[in-house]
Amino acid sequence: MLLFQFPEQLELWRLGQTNESGVDGKILNVSQEPELLLQLKRKGSECIRCSAISRCGSWISYATSSRMFLHRLRYDNNNISISRVSKMPQLPTASLQLLFSPDSEHLYVGSEGGCVYVLKLSESTCTHLQTLEPPAGSSYPVHLLSASLDGSLLAVAAVNSQIDIYNMKTHMYECSVPQYSSPPTAMSIHPSTKNLVIAHSDQQVLEFSISQKQYTDWSRKVLKNGLHSDWLERDTPITGIAFNPSKPEHILLHDNYMFCVLDKSLPLPDENTPLTNQRLLQQLSERSRRSHAHAFKITRKFQPLLFMDLLDDGELVLVERPLTDILIQLPPPMKQKKFAT
C-alpha cells in the first residue's frame, strides 16, 4: 500500500498486480488495477504538512501547523474501517516529521523545537513515552527522520545539518555525524550494516558507520577524490534513498529526474569517463564491459519522480507525476498587452 499526501487530504492506495514475468525492460500487463482504499480529508482549514503510515498498515498519522491526528485502521476482507484516536498527548511544539517504528508500536514526532517525541501506541490510545533532546541543546527544527529496520536506531537531522543518532532500546543518545557544510536532503539506515547513508544539498553522498562512529572507508575515498562533476552539477537534490537486501553494496537513489543504483563494489568514475555509460556498455563484450563499468547506473526514464522504495518481496516501486498532469491543473496564462512591440 502507498499513502499519498495532498494539502487537503490523504489517499491510501493498494498497488496493482501482474501475473506475468518477463525479461528486463519488458512492460507487463496489469491483472489487478491499483485501488483507492481510503480517502481521509483534513480536519479544519490548515494544510497537511506531514503524514505517515505504519509498516503494518494499521495506523495513519498526519499533522498540520497546529495539531496532530492519529487514526486506527482495521481490515475485514475487502472492507476498511477507520477510527480517530481522540485523546492525543499535548506536545510543546508543532510537528514537522512523522515516522512509525518498524514494529508499529511507536510514533516518532520530529518537532519545530528540535526534539523528537516518542509516542507509545496501543489498541486505541496514544501516550507520550519519551522525549529525545539534541545533545548540544540545539533548537533547530527537525528536518529528516530515519529508523533502522530492526528499530534499534533512530537518526535525526536538523535544518542546521546536525545529524544525531539515538539508541531506541535505551532511548539514549548514541553519537553524531560530523557536521557537514551542506544540509542533508535524504538519509537512510542500511538494513544489514546499519550504516547511515546521507545525501546532501551539494550532491555529495556519504556513508557513516554508526557502530564505529566515523565515516566508512568508502566515504573517505569519496571525500578525498570527489564525485564526478556531472553528478555534482545536477540541479535537483536527492530526495529518496533505499537499499536492496539481496545486494548489500547497492544504494538506490533518486531525485526528480533520475533513478540511480550506486554500486560501492565498483570504482568511482573519473572525469574522463561518461557518468551515464549504459549504452556504451551494451555495445561491448562481457570482458570489456567489466573493465569499463563504474559505480553509477542511471536512468531518466521515469520523471518527475516523487517517490521510490523497495517492497518486502523485492519489488521496486517508483511513483512519477507526468508533467502533463501538472500543467493541466495550472491556471490559464495571463495575457499582457505590450506597447511599442
C-alpha positions as CSV (number, residue, x, y, z in Angstrom):
1,M,0.0,0.0,0.0
2,L,1.0,3.6,-0.6
3,L,-0.1,6.7,1.2
4,F,-0.4,9.9,-0.9
5,Q,-0.3,13.3,0.8
6,F,-2.2,16.3,-0.6
7,P,-2.7,19.7,1.1
8,E,-6.3,18.9,2.0
9,Q,-6.5,15.1,2.1
10,L,-4.7,11.8,2.3
11,E,-5.3,8.8,0.0
12,L,-4.4,5.2,0.7
13,W,-3.9,3.1,-2.4
14,R,-3.4,-0.6,-3.0
15,L,-0.8,-1.3,-5.7
16,G,-1.7,-3.1,-8.9
17,Q,-0.6,-6.6,-9.6
18,T,0.5,-8.7,-12.5
19,N,0.6,-12.5,-13.1
20,E,3.3,-12.2,-15.8
21,S,7.0,-12.4,-15.7
22,G,9.4,-11.3,-18.4
23,V,12.9,-10.1,-19.3
24,D,14.4,-6.8,-18.2
25,G,12.8,-3.8,-19.8
26,K,9.5,-5.5,-20.7
27,I,6.3,-3.8,-19.6
28,L,4.0,-6.4,-18.0
29,N,0.2,-6.3,-18.3
30,V,-1.6,-5.5,-15.1
31,S,-4.0,-8.1,-13.9
32,Q,-5.4,-6.1,-11.0
33,E,-5.6,-2.3,-11.2
34,P,-4.5,0.0,-8.4
35,E,-7.3,0.5,-5.9
36,L,-8.2,3.6,-3.8
37,L,-8.8,2.1,-0.4
38,L,-9.3,5.2,1.7
39,Q,-9.7,9.0,1.4
40,L,-9.1,10.9,4.6
41,K,-9.9,14.6,4.5
42,R,-8.1,17.0,6.8
43,K,-9.9,18.3,9.9
44,G,-10.0,22.1,9.9
45,S,-8.7,24.6,7.3
46,E,-4.9,24.2,7.8
47,C,-2.9,22.3,5.1
48,I,-1.4,18.9,5.9
49,R,2.3,19.4,6.4
50,C,3.4,15.8,7.1
51,S,2.0,12.3,7.3
52,A,3.0,8.7,7.8
53,I,1.6,5.2,7.6
54,S,2.8,2.3,9.8
55,R,4.5,-0.7,8.3
56,C,1.6,-3.0,9.3
57,G,-0.9,-0.6,7.6
58,S,-2.9,-0.2,10.8
59,W,-2.0,3.3,11.7
60,I,-2.1,6.6,9.8
61,S,-1.0,9.9,11.3
62,Y,-0.8,13.4,9.9
63,A,-0.1,16.9,11.2
64,T,-1.0,20.5,10.4
65,S,0.8,23.6,11.7
66,S,-1.1,23.4,15.0
67,R,-2.5,19.9,15.5
68,M,-1.5,16.2,15.1
69,F,-4.0,13.5,14.3
70,L,-3.8,9.7,14.7
71,H,-6.2,7.1,13.1
72,R,-6.5,3.4,13.6
73,L,-7.3,1.2,10.5
74,R,-9.0,-2.2,10.7
75,Y,-9.3,-4.6,7.8
76,D,-12.2,-7.1,7.3
77,N,-11.8,-8.9,4.0
78,N,-12.3,-6.1,1.5
79,N,-13.7,-3.6,4.0
80,I,-11.7,-1.0,5.8
81,S,-12.9,0.8,9.0
82,I,-11.2,3.9,10.4
83,S,-11.4,5.5,13.8
84,R,-9.6,8.5,15.2
85,V,-7.7,8.4,18.4
86,S,-9.5,11.2,20.3
87,K,-7.1,11.7,23.2
88,M,-3.7,12.8,21.9
89,P,-0.8,14.0,24.1
90,Q,-0.3,17.7,24.1
91,L,3.2,18.3,22.7
92,P,5.1,21.6,23.4
93,T,5.9,22.4,19.8
94,A,4.4,21.7,16.4
95,S,5.2,18.5,14.3
96,L,7.3,18.7,11.2
97,Q,8.2,15.0,10.6
98,L,6.3,11.8,11.4
99,L,7.7,8.3,11.4
100,F,6.3,5.0,12.8
101,S,8.7,2.5,14.3
102,P,9.2,-0.7,12.1
103,D,7.2,-2.8,14.7
104,S,4.4,-0.2,14.5
105,E,4.4,0.2,18.3
106,H,5.7,3.7,18.4
107,L,5.3,7.0,16.6
108,Y,8.3,9.4,16.3
109,V,7.4,13.0,16.1
110,G,10.1,15.5,14.9
111,S,9.3,18.9,16.1
112,E,9.9,22.6,15.3
113,G,11.8,22.9,18.6
114,G,14.4,20.2,17.7
115,C,13.2,17.5,20.0
116,V,11.8,14.1,18.9
117,Y,8.8,12.9,20.9
118,V,8.3,9.1,21.2
119,L,4.7,8.2,21.4
120,K,3.5,4.7,22.6
121,L,0.7,3.2,20.6
122,S,-1.9,0.7,21.9
123,E,-5.2,-0.6,20.5
124,S,-7.0,2.8,20.7
125,T,-4.7,5.1,22.8
126,C,-1.6,7.1,22.4
127,T,0.7,8.2,25.2
128,H,3.9,10.3,25.4
129,L,6.7,7.9,26.3
130,Q,9.9,9.8,25.9
131,T,11.5,13.0,24.6
132,L,14.8,12.8,22.7
133,E,16.6,16.1,23.1
134,P,19.5,17.2,20.9
135,P,22.8,16.5,22.8
136,A,24.1,20.0,22.1
137,G,20.9,21.7,23.2
138,S,20.1,22.8,19.7
139,S,16.6,24.2,18.9
140,Y,16.8,23.9,15.2
141,P,13.7,22.3,13.6
142,V,13.9,18.5,12.8
143,H,14.3,18.1,9.0
144,L,14.5,14.3,8.5
145,L,13.9,11.0,10.4
146,S,15.2,7.5,9.6
147,A,14.9,4.3,11.7
148,S,16.8,1.1,11.3
149,L,14.9,-1.9,10.1
150,D,15.1,-3.6,13.5
151,G,14.0,-0.5,15.3
152,S,17.2,-0.2,17.4
153,L,18.4,3.1,15.9
154,L,16.9,6.4,15.0
155,A,18.7,9.1,13.0
156,V,17.5,12.7,13.4
157,A,18.6,15.5,11.1
158,A,18.0,19.2,11.8
159,V,18.0,22.1,9.3
160,N,21.4,23.2,10.5
161,S,23.0,20.0,9.1
162,Q,23.3,18.4,12.6
163,I,22.6,14.7,12.5
164,D,22.2,12.8,15.8
165,I,21.7,9.1,16.3
166,Y,19.8,7.5,19.2
167,N,19.7,4.0,20.6
168,M,15.9,3.3,20.7
169,K,16.3,0.3,23.0
170,T,17.5,2.6,25.8
171,H,16.2,5.9,24.4
172,M,19.7,7.3,24.9
173,Y,21.9,9.4,22.6
174,E,24.4,7.2,20.6
175,C,26.6,9.5,18.5
176,S,26.6,12.4,16.0
177,V,27.7,12.6,12.4
178,P,30.4,15.1,11.7
179,Q,28.6,18.3,10.8
180,Y,28.8,18.8,7.0
181,S,28.8,22.2,5.3
182,S,25.6,21.5,3.3
183,P,22.3,20.3,4.8
184,P,21.0,16.7,4.2
185,T,18.2,16.2,1.7
186,A,17.7,12.5,2.3
187,M,19.1,9.8,4.6
188,S,18.5,6.1,5.4
189,I,20.0,3.4,7.6
190,H,21.2,0.2,5.8
191,P,19.2,-2.8,7.0
192,S,22.2,-5.1,7.4
193,T,25.3,-3.0,8.0
194,K,23.3,-0.3,9.9
195,N,25.5,2.4,8.2
196,L,23.7,5.7,7.7
197,V,23.8,6.9,4.1
198,I,23.3,10.6,3.7
199,A,22.7,12.8,0.6
200,H,23.5,16.5,0.9
201,S,22.2,19.5,-1.0
202,D,25.6,19.9,-2.7
203,Q,25.0,16.4,-4.2
204,Q,27.6,14.7,-2.0
205,V,26.7,11.2,-0.9
206,L,28.4,9.9,2.3
207,E,28.2,6.8,4.5
208,F,28.6,6.9,8.2
209,S,29.3,3.8,10.3
210,I,27.2,4.1,13.5
211,S,29.0,1.2,15.2
212,Q,32.4,2.8,14.6
213,K,31.2,6.4,15.0
214,Q,33.0,7.5,11.9
215,Y,32.8,7.8,8.1
216,T,33.4,4.5,6.3
217,D,36.4,3.9,4.1
218,W,34.2,4.3,1.0
219,S,33.1,7.8,2.2
220,R,36.7,8.8,2.9
221,K,37.6,7.9,-0.6
222,V,34.6,10.0,-1.9
223,L,35.8,12.9,0.3
224,K,39.3,12.6,-0.9
225,N,38.7,12.1,-4.7
226,G,35.3,13.7,-5.1
227,L,32.4,12.6,-7.2
228,H,32.0,13.0,-11.0
229,S,31.4,16.7,-12.0
230,D,28.3,15.7,-14.0
231,W,26.9,14.3,-10.8
232,L,27.8,17.3,-8.7
233,E,26.4,19.7,-11.3
234,R,22.8,18.3,-11.2
235,D,20.3,20.9,-10.2
236,T,17.8,18.8,-8.2
237,P,18.6,17.2,-4.8
238,I,18.4,13.6,-3.9
239,T,15.1,13.1,-2.1
240,G,15.0,9.3,-1.6
241,I,17.4,6.6,-0.5
242,A,16.7,2.8,-0.3
243,F,18.7,-0.4,-0.3
244,N,18.5,-3.8,-2.0
245,P,18.8,-6.5,0.8
246,S,19.9,-9.1,-1.8
247,K,22.8,-6.8,-2.9
248,P,24.2,-5.0,0.2
249,E,26.7,-3.0,-1.9
250,H,23.9,-1.3,-3.8
251,I,22.5,2.1,-2.8
252,L,19.3,3.2,-4.6
253,L,18.9,7.0,-5.0
254,H,16.5,9.3,-6.8
255,D,15.8,12.9,-7.5
256,N,13.0,14.4,-9.6
257,Y,14.6,13.4,-12.9
258,M,16.7,10.3,-12.4
259,F,16.9,7.0,-10.6
260,C,20.4,5.7,-9.8
261,V,21.9,2.4,-8.5
262,L,25.2,3.2,-6.8
263,D,27.3,0.1,-6.6
264,K,30.0,0.6,-4.0
265,S,31.9,-2.6,-5.2
266,L,32.7,-0.8,-8.4
267,P,35.2,2.1,-8.9
268,L,34.0,5.6,-8.9
269,P,34.2,7.2,-12.5
270,D,36.9,9.7,-13.2
271,E,36.4,12.9,-15.2
272,N,37.4,11.2,-18.5
273,T,34.6,8.6,-18.1
274,P,31.0,9.4,-19.0
275,L,28.8,9.3,-16.0
276,T,25.9,7.7,-17.9
277,N,27.6,5.0,-20.0
278,Q,25.0,2.2,-20.1
279,R,24.5,2.4,-23.9
280,L,28.3,2.2,-24.4
281,L,28.5,-0.9,-22.1
282,Q,25.7,-2.7,-24.0
283,Q,27.8,-2.5,-27.2
284,L,30.9,-4.0,-25.6
285,S,31.8,-7.6,-25.0
286,E,31.5,-9.1,-21.5
287,R,35.2,-8.8,-20.8
288,S,35.4,-5.2,-22.0
289,R,32.2,-4.3,-20.1
290,R,33.8,-5.3,-16.8
291,S,36.8,-3.0,-17.4
292,H,34.6,0.0,-18.3
293,A,31.9,-0.4,-15.6
294,H,31.8,2.1,-12.8
295,A,29.7,2.7,-9.7
296,F,26.8,4.7,-11.2
297,K,23.9,3.2,-13.1
298,I,21.5,6.0,-14.0
299,T,18.2,6.0,-15.9
300,R,16.0,9.1,-16.7
301,K,13.1,7.0,-18.0
302,F,10.7,8.0,-15.1
303,Q,10.1,11.6,-14.3
304,P,9.2,13.7,-12.4
305,L,9.9,11.1,-9.7
306,L,8.1,11.7,-6.4
307,F,8.8,8.5,-4.5
308,M,11.0,5.4,-4.6
309,D,11.2,2.4,-2.3
310,L,11.7,-1.4,-2.2
311,L,8.9,-3.7,-1.1
312,D,9.4,-6.7,1.2
313,D,9.1,-9.1,-1.8
314,G,12.0,-7.4,-3.6
315,E,9.8,-5.3,-6.0
316,L,10.8,-1.7,-6.6
317,V,8.1,1.0,-6.5
318,L,8.6,4.3,-8.4
319,V,5.9,7.0,-8.3
320,E,6.0,9.6,-11.1
321,R,3.8,12.5,-11.8
322,P,3.8,13.3,-15.5
323,L,4.3,16.9,-16.4
324,T,1.1,16.9,-18.4
325,D,-0.9,16.2,-15.3
326,I,0.7,19.1,-13.5
327,L,0.2,21.5,-16.5
328,I,-3.5,20.9,-16.9
329,Q,-4.1,22.0,-13.3
330,L,-2.3,25.3,-13.7
331,P,-4.4,28.4,-14.2
332,P,-4.6,29.8,-17.8
333,P,-1.7,32.0,-18.8
334,M,-2.2,35.7,-18.1
335,K,-2.3,37.8,-21.3
336,Q,-0.5,41.1,-21.0
337,K,-0.5,43.7,-23.8
338,K,2.8,45.1,-24.7
339,F,3.0,48.6,-26.3
340,A,5.5,49.6,-29.0
341,T,6.5,46.0,-29.8
